[in-house]
Amino acid sequence: MDISKRAKQIQESPIRKLATYANETKKRGIQIYHLNIGQPDIPTPEVFYNRVKDFSEKVLSYGPSDGLDELKQAMVDYFLKYNIALNKNDIIITTGGSEAVSFAFNVIADPEDEVIIPEPFYTNYNGYSSISNLKIVPITTDPENGYHLPDISEFEKKITKKTKAIMICSPNNPTGTVLYEREIRELGKLVKKHNLFLIADEVYKEFTYDGEKHFSILQLQGLEDHAIVVDSISKRYSACGARIGAIISKNREVMKAILKFAQARLCPPTLEQIGAIGAYRLPLNYFKAITDEYQKRRDILVEILTSNKEIILKKPNGAFYIMTKLPIDDSDKFARWMLEDFEIDNETVMVAPGAGFYSTPGKGTQEIRIAYVLETKKLERAGNILLKAIEKYNSLNP
Ligand SMILES: Cc1ncc(COP(=O)(O)O)c(C=O)c1O
C-alpha cells in the first residue's frame, strides 16, 4: 500500500515544524519567547463567552451549512460600518478563514490550474494548494521595498491559459505590509481585463498603524463578480480557537457552488457562531486600544532590531508580523540553533524561518517572521535576546 503523492508532497508548516525541538528545550528548563506563531494574547471579548454561557438549547444540533442567520446579519451590520454593503447571501460562514481559503481554491480552480500569489505569503496557502492540487505561481516581493507589489506588468507576464485568480493578503501575514489602494485598484483592472478572480485574504483588516487604512477589494466598484474575500474572527476578536471565518462574494454562481462544498461538511461550529454574534456587535472603537497596543509593540521591536544596521527591515504598518532579513546564512538552521544550543539566563526565542513562506526554492533563507504577540516587557527581552543570538551564531559560523 502506498499513500498519495499529494500526502507526500504537502509541506510541513514552518510555523509549527520546530515544535519538537521547542519541547526538548522546555524540558531542559529553558523558557522560550514564542515569536513564531500568530496567537494573539489579547483577551477574547467577554461578550463572546457570555453568549455561549447563555445558550440554553437542550440539544446542540447541526446548524445551517452557510452559517447562522443571526451571525450573517451581524456581519452585514459590521461591514456597513466600513461603508461596505453586503447581503446575507453574499456570506457563507466557514470553519475558520482556513476553510474559506480551501473553498476559494476549490471553487475557482481545477487540478493543475494556477493562482498567482505575491510571495512571501501565508504558508498554509501551500497546504491548501496541495489539497486542491492547484499550482501557486509566485511573484516575489522584496524586503528592501517593504514587500510591496512589483509593477503590475510582472503580474501580467505570469498570466497563462491556466491562470484562474490572483490572490493577495492585506494587511499581510507574514510581512505586515498593507497594500496601497493604488496597488489594489491596479490588480482590480488586471483581473477584469483577463477575466480572473481576485481573492483577498482580509483577516487582519483592523490591524493597521500610523493612520494607514485597509482598502478592501469589496470597495472596488464593478469588481463584484471577480472579488472573493477570506475573512475570520480568529485575529479580529482574538478567538483563534473558535474556528469561525467566512467567505464573501457577490458572484452568485461562486456562492451557489461554495454552498455545495459547505453542505458536504455539514455546518460550522454552532456555539462559537453564537459567541461570534456578540463579538461582531461590538462597536468599532473596540479595536482602538488593541491596535494602539500592537503599534506600541511593533515600534519597540523595530527599534531594537534596527539597532543592528545589518538587519533589513522596513517598518510594516499592519497585522502583527514583521518579516526581516538577517545577516545570517540560513534562518532554518539559526531558528533551530536558538532552540537547541543557545540561551541567555535560561531564556531563548522561537521564530518562524522565512523559506516556508515562499514557494520559489531558495528564497527567504535569510529571513525570519516574527509575530509580536507578547506584551511589551517580554517583547523587549525577546528582541534583545534575538540580537545577541545573531551575534553569537555568526561568531560560531564565521
Ligand atoms: C493570512 C491568514 N489567513 C487565514 C488564516 C487562517 O485563520 P483561521 O483559520 O484561524 O481563521 C490565518 C491564520 O493565521 C492567516 O494569517
The ligand as a Gaussian input file, in Angstrom:
#p B3LYP/6-31G(d) Opt

LIG

0 1
 C       -3.461000      35.492000       6.459000
 C       -4.215000      34.436000       7.157000
 N       -5.289000      33.902000       6.567000
 C       -6.003000      32.930000       7.149000
 C       -5.654000      32.451000       8.377000
 C       -6.455000      31.348000       8.957000
 O       -7.109000      31.752000      10.064000
 P       -8.237000      30.902000      10.807000
 O       -8.399000      29.619000      10.093000
 O       -7.771000      30.749000      12.198000
 O       -9.440000      31.753000      10.702000
 C       -4.540000      32.970000       9.043000
 C       -4.108000      32.446000      10.351000
 O       -3.053000      32.703000      10.848000
 C       -3.804000      33.991000       8.421000
 O       -2.726000      34.536000       8.990000

